[in-house]
């Protein structure tokens, strides 16, 4: 009897250990509370991740279905364009404060026989007429032109359409959001797995797309990337997870981590699906689903918080000055567009009306939410020692703090920390990457 009781206790302990490792350590039990963010479409007219992803997928499809010949202003469309434009027309009708931008592309050696300033603008006008004929309001169309020397050399170079968002959605940077969704689209086309298989493979090297996503998630600290792994009901499961789709999502999350994507910014989920595989048991393209998770748009405090963080950080980055004490002839030292600059051993900053206006908004916000405080985070690139860059980040944070205190923000509500070179948002291997990493960020909590 004693042996039976001991055996029973051992069995229960082993079962609990297996459950804890599978469900709590690996998060493979499918609980929505643990694997996904509790995010819903708060209102039908909100620009939710689901709606934005579908809209960007359609403008990418429209670009694939739009063609023109060298030195010819005539725009040609095919069925891919037709498949995308009806959704875009509905999307813009549902979001009347959002506009679509059209950029007419051209090369410098194309002949311009039109009355427009360049053949790209003539093409943009031609596309505009097509959109208007499909029911899109002229008030929601913006046109411009841009030279693109690789236009006829690179099949992926066409970037003709984008969105311009209203002030209500000013936290969306249209260029960065388009690039992020293009990266998601590329990854979804590039991921492959097999029937009854748990591992996920990349068809092509994903490094460039993942670098874009990593930058976007690091810059938008309240955003997450969610991976949803599909599965068919009859697939064989070889582990204790809730389903094989969840295991696939977990495996892909790990692979993204191998490319340095922050694992804390990635959530996983699964969905049951039919017709996932071809006759050979290989997954069709775009079966693995990726999308962003945004903060709740109905949380007014959070939305004001995000707008203030982004706007003030951008202003502080452009309104202060720096000269890093390196070789005076260094290219780094002479850069005129360093995000956060200040004189060596100096906290002197330059102010303008834009800064003052945003500080007024910040003061009003802090008055409305007395429990909120500000953390200013200073960052540096990796030029110089780690200790030096930590101090440089601290001085940058203090410079920003002094700016806010000068405009009567209570110093007791401002905390300054430095992360030095330890939290880059871009690669330090290039001049542009180092420029982006020299910055300050504001976090309101």
C-alpha positions, 0 to 999 in steps of 0.5 A: 500500500505504501508503495502504491501511495508513493507511486501515485504521488510520483505520478502526480508530481511528474504530470504536474511538472510536465504541465508546468513546463509545457504550459507555463514555461513554453506557453503552449497550452493555448490559453488566450490570457497567456498567449495573446493580448486582450485586444478587440476592435473597440469601434468599427471606424478605428484603424485596428491592426486587422484593418490596416494589415488588409489595407496594406496587403491590397495596396501592395497587390495594386502595385503589383498589378500596375505597369507602365513603359519607359517614357510612356505616361500611360498607366496599365492595370491588370486583375491584381490591381482590380482585386485590390482597389475595391477593398481600398475604396471601401477602406477609405469610405469607412475612414473618411479622415484617411487619405491615399497618397499616389507617388508617380515614379520615373527615371531621370533619363525618361523623356517627358512629352507631357505638360506636367513637370515630369512624367512621374506626375503625369502617371500619378494623375493617370492613377488618380483618375482610375481611383476616382472612377472606382469611387474613391473621393478626390478629397482623399487622394494626394498626388506627387512624384519621385525619381526612382533610378531602379524603376525598370531594374528591380521588380520590388522597387515600386512604392506608389501607394501609401496612406496619410492618417488623420490627427486622431491617428498621428501616432502612425508614421505612414512611411514606417508603418508601410515598411513594417507591413511590407516586412510582415507580408514578405515574412508570411510569403517566406515561411513554410512548414509541412503537414504534421511537422512542428518546425518552420522554415524560411524559404529566403533569408529574412534578415532585412525584413526582421531588421525592419520589424525590430526597429519598428517594435523598439521604436513603438514600445507599446506595440507587440508582434503576434504570430498565429500558427495554423493547423488542421484538425486531423494533424498528428501532435507529437507534444503536450501542447494544445495543438500543433499550430501553437507549436509552430508559432512557438518555433517561429518565435524562437527563430525570430529571436535567433535573428535578435528580434526581442522575444518579449515583444512577440506573442503566440496564438493558433487557429484551426484552418482547412486547406493549409497544404498542397498535394505534397503536404507543403504549406501554401504561402501566407498560412502563418499569420503575423500582425501587430498588437496596438494599445487600446484606441479607446484608452484616452490616457494611453493615446494622449501618452503615446502622442506626447511621447513621440512628439516630444521625443522628436522635438527634443531630438531636433532641438538640442545640439552635440559635439562628441569629443572624438577626432575633430575631422571625424565624419561622425563628429561633423554630421549635421543631422544627429538626432540628439546633439549637445555641446561637449560638457554643455547642457545648453539647448535651443527652444522654439514655439513647437517645443513650447506648444508640446510642453503646454500639452504635456503639462495639461496631461500631467494635470489631468493625470496626477498619478503619471510621471515621466521617465527620460531615457538617454541613448548613444551609439557604440563609438567609444567605451561603454562607460563613456556612452552610458555617461553620454546617454545620461547627459542627454537625458539631463539636457532633455529634463532641463528643457522640461523643467525650464517650462515649469514641469515639476522636477519631482515628476521627471526621472532620468536614466541612461541605457548608453549603447545597450538599446540600439534601434538600428545597426551601429555598423552604418553611419545612418544606424549610429545616427538613429541610435543617438537619441532620447526617449520619453516614457510616461507611466 
